[in-house]
């Protein structure tokens, strides 16, 4: 049975699994310090983490933010050993049923085969690529901003692109609206 299990800041086994996968799956400029993630879990009502499990074996995770207008998936990964088995598709389906609202996420520009495959995966899951320019603010002063694209699920948020972008920039990255446009 495949399911999403909420993770708390006290769940050491889940956090160990997530941290190892998080560091392997995301380049430094696309991730925050893991201690900060634990702090967010502990102190931020709108931030959450779910472990993707098959029976009782963790195979992936999702970190996300939930607001009244939409949910934002900040990080989503399936372990290398578990890829290609439908876990990612199932996780997105479970997550969309759980949040019951539009979902937004960031993807790399479609400049190489891996990025194009990732975008195609999300499109098969029902997401739509927004062609508008989007800049991910840096997670720290030592890192550069990164040009990415947003993808939307469960609603046409393209007409509110600036509002969505600004909400993510303020709440997730802690930067003022309009700084990275």
URKAQUI-V966880 format. One record per pair of residues at least 6 apart in sequence whose C-alpha atoms are under 7 Angstrom apart, sorted by the first residue. I is the first residue (numbers start at 1). GAP is how many residues later the second one is. Records with the same first field share a line. If there is no record, write none. Layout:
BEGIN
I->GAP  GAP
END
This chain:
BEGIN
1->53  54
2->51  52  53
3->49  50  51
4->46  47  48  49
5->45  46  47
6->43  44  45
7->7  42  43  44
8->33
9->29  32  33
18->43
19->15
21->58
25->52
29->109  110  114  115
31->108
32->107
40->7
41->6  7
46->19  20  21
47->17  18  19
48->15  16  17
49->13  14  15
50->11  12  13
51->7  9  10  11
52->6  7  8  9  39
53->6
59->19  20  23
60->17  18  19
61->15  16  17
62->11  13  14  15
63->10  11  12  13
64->7  8  9  10  11
65->6  7  8
66->6
70->31  32  33
71->30  31  32  33
72->31  32  33
73->31  32
74->31
78->10
89->36
101->53
102->51  52  53
103->49  50  51
104->46  47  48  49
105->45  46  47
106->42  43  44  45
107->12  41  42  43
108->7  40  41
109->6  39  40
110->6
126->27
127->24  25  26
128->23  24  25
129->21  22  23
130->19  20  21  28
131->18
133->16
134->13  14  15  16  47
135->10  11  12  13  45  46
136->9  10  11  12
137->8  9  32  36  43
138->6  7
139->34
166->11
169->6  7  8
170->6  7
END
